[in-house]
Amino acid sequence: QVQLVESGGGLVQPGGSLRLSCAASRIIGSIDVMGWYRQAPGMQRELVAAITPGGSTNYAASVKGRFTISRDNAKNTVYLQMNSLKPEDTAVYYCNGRIIRGTVIDYWGQGTQVTVSS
């Protein structure tokens, strides 16, 4: 079992920055993939960025070059640095921990709202 707690969301103007944090209840090195997803009203949840224990990263095309995912193993925390924010980045952002042991088990945080508006 993994508990994930997000923080850092809020209201920001276009062009601004925010940093989201996701604190995990277990050693994140034991989690195969840590990721950030987002869901806007009326839309499906989509992958924003993901990172493996080895540090390999993957980004959605819409955020590449603006967002950076990182991890602090000592704090069991994953971050999402979001720069040059756009109104279309407005969504609830969810932290995800995926464990792959023959089957895939996904753990989710409660979500944090990010609103980009002037």
Backbone as CSV, one residue per row, in Angstrom:
resi,resn,N_x,N_y,N_z,CA_x,CA_y,CA_z,C_x,C_y,C_z
1,GLN,0.851,-1.190,0.000,0.000,0.000,0.000,0.888,1.243,0.000
2,VAL,0.462,2.234,-0.763,1.219,3.483,-0.871,0.252,4.644,-0.708
3,GLN,0.566,5.540,0.201,-0.187,6.790,0.312,0.617,7.907,-0.335
4,LEU,-0.072,8.717,-1.130,0.553,9.821,-1.833,-0.178,11.112,-1.464
5,VAL,0.569,12.126,-1.094,-0.033,13.394,-0.683,0.579,14.518,-1.505
6,GLU,-0.275,15.176,-2.304,0.182,16.280,-3.131,0.048,17.612,-2.397
7,SER,0.861,18.557,-2.818,0.748,19.927,-2.335,1.345,20.860,-3.381
8,GLY,1.031,22.149,-3.244,1.659,23.145,-4.102,0.786,23.736,-5.181
9,GLY,-0.450,23.282,-5.297,-1.323,23.858,-6.309,-1.774,25.255,-5.918
10,GLY,-2.473,25.907,-6.854,-2.976,27.241,-6.567,-3.334,27.994,-7.820
11,LEU,-3.512,29.293,-7.647,-3.852,30.192,-8.754,-2.602,30.948,-9.183
12,VAL,-2.359,30.967,-10.473,-1.177,31.651,-10.990,-1.544,32.318,-12.311
13,GLN,-0.875,33.416,-12.613,-1.144,34.116,-13.869,-0.432,33.421,-15.025
14,PRO,-0.933,33.582,-16.230,-0.233,33.020,-17.401,1.217,33.489,-17.442
15,GLY,2.097,32.554,-17.752,3.523,32.843,-17.758,4.200,32.598,-16.426
16,GLY,3.422,32.349,-15.391,3.970,32.127,-14.066,4.437,30.700,-13.851
17,SER,4.862,30.429,-12.610,5.409,29.118,-12.258,4.782,28.594,-10.973
18,LEU,4.754,27.284,-10.869,4.346,26.597,-9.646,5.188,25.341,-9.521
19,ARG,5.371,24.887,-8.279,6.021,23.610,-8.059,5.104,22.729,-7.217
20,LEU,4.760,21.589,-7.770,3.956,20.604,-7.059,4.870,19.595,-6.376
21,SER,4.435,19.125,-5.209,5.164,18.102,-4.478,4.263,16.910,-4.218
22,CYS,4.855,15.736,-4.206,4.125,14.503,-3.906,4.962,13.703,-2.924
23,ALA,4.471,13.614,-1.687,5.159,12.860,-0.657,4.578,11.459,-0.575
24,ALA,5.454,10.452,-0.626,5.026,9.055,-0.610,5.273,8.446,0.764
25,SER,4.442,7.450,1.090,4.523,6.802,2.402,5.535,5.663,2.430
26,ARG,6.145,5.385,1.289,7.160,4.341,1.250,8.308,4.784,0.376
27,ILE,9.379,4.039,0.404,10.569,4.394,-0.358,10.238,4.423,-1.843
28,ILE,10.433,5.604,-2.460,10.001,5.733,-3.853,10.888,4.930,-4.793
29,GLY,12.067,4.527,-4.308,12.887,3.656,-5.143,12.275,2.294,-5.358
30,SER,11.302,1.929,-4.513,10.629,0.638,-4.661,9.405,0.732,-5.559
31,ILE,9.106,1.935,-6.021,7.960,2.166,-6.912,8.483,2.275,-8.331
32,ASP,7.922,1.492,-9.226,8.496,1.377,-10.564,8.426,2.672,-11.372
33,VAL,7.314,3.368,-11.273,7.170,4.637,-11.982,6.410,5.611,-11.087
34,MET,6.931,6.812,-10.950,6.195,7.895,-10.291,5.815,8.897,-11.369
35,GLY,4.580,9.365,-11.306,4.145,10.266,-12.360,3.160,11.315,-11.889
36,TRP,2.968,12.279,-12.734,1.942,13.311,-12.543,0.955,13.226,-13.698
37,TYR,-0.311,13.216,-13.350,-1.393,13.236,-14.322,-2.230,14.483,-14.047
38,ARG,-3.034,14.854,-15.021,-3.955,15.957,-14.794,-5.278,15.663,-15.475
39,GLN,-6.314,16.304,-14.925,-7.648,16.130,-15.485,-8.363,17.471,-15.449
40,ALA,-8.698,17.959,-16.625,-9.472,19.187,-16.746,-10.958,18.838,-16.802
41,PRO,-11.847,19.772,-16.490,-13.285,19.491,-16.506,-13.731,18.959,-17.857
42,GLY,-14.455,17.849,-17.833,-14.978,17.259,-19.060,-13.959,16.512,-19.897
43,MET,-12.730,16.398,-19.372,-11.667,15.739,-20.133,-11.213,14.479,-19.412
44,GLN,-10.548,13.600,-20.157,-9.978,12.411,-19.540,-8.679,12.769,-18.813
45,ARG,-8.359,11.964,-17.825,-7.095,12.143,-17.129,-5.958,11.809,-18.101
46,GLU,-4.931,12.643,-18.097,-3.825,12.437,-19.019,-2.484,12.492,-18.299
47,LEU,-1.534,11.739,-18.834,-0.188,11.752,-18.276,0.491,13.082,-18.595
48,VAL,1.105,13.673,-17.591,1.876,14.905,-17.774,3.362,14.589,-17.821
49,ALA,3.836,13.835,-16.824,5.258,13.501,-16.754,5.436,12.292,-15.857
50,ALA,6.509,11.529,-16.107,6.789,10.352,-15.302,8.296,10.207,-15.128
51,ILE,8.680,9.517,-14.044,10.095,9.317,-13.761,10.282,7.948,-13.121
52,THR,11.363,7.265,-13.502,11.676,5.956,-12.950,12.718,6.088,-11.840
53,PRO,12.932,5.024,-11.079,13.978,5.083,-10.040,15.351,5.415,-10.612
54,GLY,15.585,5.026,-11.866,16.867,5.319,-12.490,16.982,6.734,-13.016
55,GLY,15.877,7.474,-12.964,15.898,8.864,-13.396,15.441,9.104,-14.816
56,SER,15.024,8.075,-15.512,14.477,8.271,-16.858,13.153,9.002,-16.764
57,THR,12.954,9.942,-17.677,11.751,10.762,-17.642,10.988,10.686,-18.960
58,ASN,9.710,11.011,-18.856,8.837,11.032,-20.023,7.860,12.180,-19.834
59,TYR,7.606,12.946,-20.903,6.735,14.112,-20.814,5.696,14.101,-21.913
60,ALA,4.535,14.639,-21.597,3.549,14.901,-22.636,4.093,15.989,-23.549
61,ALA,3.758,15.898,-24.823,4.263,16.866,-25.796,3.868,18.287,-25.436
62,SER,2.695,18.444,-24.835,2.179,19.775,-24.527,2.947,20.482,-23.416
63,VAL,3.733,19.742,-22.632,4.456,20.355,-21.508,5.972,20.275,-21.662
64,LYS,6.433,19.568,-22.670,7.870,19.390,-22.852,8.548,20.743,-23.013
65,GLY,9.624,20.925,-22.270,10.351,22.195,-22.310,9.847,23.211,-21.305
66,ARG,8.681,22.970,-20.715,8.123,23.886,-19.715,8.057,23.261,-18.331
67,PHE,7.789,21.960,-18.279,7.656,21.258,-17.007,8.863,20.349,-16.793
68,THR,9.222,20.173,-15.516,10.307,19.260,-15.179,9.904,18.412,-13.985
69,ILE,10.009,17.098,-14.146,9.745,16.178,-13.050,11.081,15.782,-12.433
70,SER,11.087,15.693,-11.099,12.313,15.311,-10.403,11.947,14.557,-9.138
71,ARG,12.956,13.978,-8.502,12.703,13.187,-7.314,13.786,13.430,-6.280
72,ASP,13.395,13.356,-5.018,14.334,13.421,-3.900,14.152,12.130,-3.114
73,ASN,15.037,11.172,-3.342,14.871,9.860,-2.717,14.970,9.937,-1.193
74,ALA,15.771,10.851,-0.697,15.926,10.969,0.764,14.627,11.413,1.432
75,LYS,13.828,12.164,0.694,12.553,12.659,1.235,11.355,11.873,0.719
76,ASN,11.616,10.856,-0.116,10.511,10.089,-0.723,9.491,11.023,-1.362
77,THR,9.988,11.977,-2.094,9.140,13.013,-2.672,9.470,13.202,-4.148
78,VAL,8.424,13.404,-4.924,8.554,13.698,-6.343,7.992,15.102,-6.579
79,TYR,8.636,15.835,-7.461,8.243,17.215,-7.732,7.857,17.385,-9.198
80,LEU,7.037,18.397,-9.438,6.749,18.822,-10.800,6.913,20.334,-10.843
81,GLN,7.989,20.782,-11.448,8.214,22.210,-11.633,7.544,22.630,-12.925
82,MET,6.636,23.573,-12.820,5.854,24.018,-13.970,6.173,25.485,-14.248
83,ASN,6.737,25.748,-15.395,7.080,27.104,-15.811,6.287,27.499,-17.043
84,SER,6.257,28.784,-17.314,5.553,29.302,-18.498,4.141,28.732,-18.584
85,LEU,3.438,28.798,-17.485,2.108,28.187,-17.422,1.128,28.894,-18.353
86,LYS,0.230,28.097,-18.903,-0.785,28.577,-19.836,-2.168,28.281,-19.271
87,PRO,-3.181,29.020,-19.699,-4.542,28.720,-19.226,-4.952,27.268,-19.483
88,GLU,-4.462,26.674,-20.551,-4.828,25.289,-20.849,-4.149,24.281,-19.919
89,ASP,-3.259,24.737,-19.057,-2.684,23.865,-18.031,-3.599,23.745,-16.813
90,THR,-4.669,24.511,-16.791,-5.610,24.464,-15.677,-6.238,23.080,-15.573
91,ALA,-6.127,22.474,-14.397,-6.632,21.119,-14.179,-6.388,20.725,-12.728
92,VAL,-6.956,19.595,-12.351,-6.564,18.953,-11.104,-5.387,18.036,-11.420
93,TYR,-4.318,18.201,-10.676,-3.110,17.409,-10.899,-3.029,16.303,-9.848
94,TYR,-2.790,15.094,-10.322,-2.740,13.918,-9.465,-1.359,13.280,-9.507
95,CYS,-0.883,12.901,-8.341,0.343,12.118,-8.264,-0.002,10.641,-8.394
96,ASN,0.830,9.919,-9.095,0.601,8.490,-9.322,1.857,7.698,-8.990
97,GLY,1.652,6.574,-8.339,2.726,5.621,-8.127,2.316,4.288,-8.729
98,ARG,3.132,3.760,-9.612,2.793,2.520,-10.316,3.793,1.434,-9.944
99,ILE,3.226,0.304,-9.517,4.041,-0.861,-9.170,3.706,-1.975,-10.149
100,ILE,4.735,-2.528,-10.759,4.554,-3.556,-11.783,5.181,-4.839,-11.275
101,ARG,4.328,-5.797,-10.925,4.800,-7.101,-10.458,3.971,-8.172,-11.160
102,GLY,4.112,-8.233,-12.472,3.245,-9.121,-13.242,1.954,-8.410,-13.591
103,THR,1.324,-7.820,-12.617,0.168,-6.949,-12.868,0.551,-5.526,-12.495
104,VAL,-0.268,-4.576,-12.950,-0.012,-3.170,-12.679,-0.929,-2.698,-11.565
105,ILE,-0.341,-2.106,-10.535,-1.118,-1.534,-9.438,-0.821,-0.048,-9.388
106,ASP,-1.862,0.753,-9.496,-1.730,2.206,-9.465,-2.240,2.759,-8.133
107,TYR,-1.467,3.667,-7.576,-1.867,4.398,-6.384,-1.971,5.871,-6.759
108,TRP,-2.973,6.549,-6.185,-3.239,7.936,-6.539,-3.306,8.813,-5.299
109,GLY,-2.837,10.047,-5.476,-3.070,11.048,-4.457,-4.464,11.632,-4.597
110,GLN,-4.782,12.573,-3.732,-6.128,13.160,-3.711,-6.292,14.253,-4.762
111,GLY,-5.212,14.721,-5.320,-5.272,15.760,-6.346,-5.083,17.150,-5.768
112,THR,-4.518,18.019,-6.586,-4.355,19.422,-6.201,-4.720,20.293,-7.403
113,GLN,-5.489,21.337,-7.152,-5.993,22.186,-8.227,-4.929,23.192,-8.652
114,VAL,-4.729,23.280,-9.957,-3.885,24.311,-10.556,-4.765,25.129,-11.498
115,THR,-4.817,26.420,-11.253,-5.609,27.319,-12.091,-4.701,28.408,-12.644
116,VAL,-4.689,28.508,-13.963,-3.874,29.524,-14.637,-4.829,30.534,-15.261
117,SER,-4.830,31.723,-14.689,-5.789,32.737,-15.139,-5.290,34.118,-14.748
118,SER,-5.640,35.096,-15.577,-5.307,36.468,-15.253,-6.467,37.143,-14.541
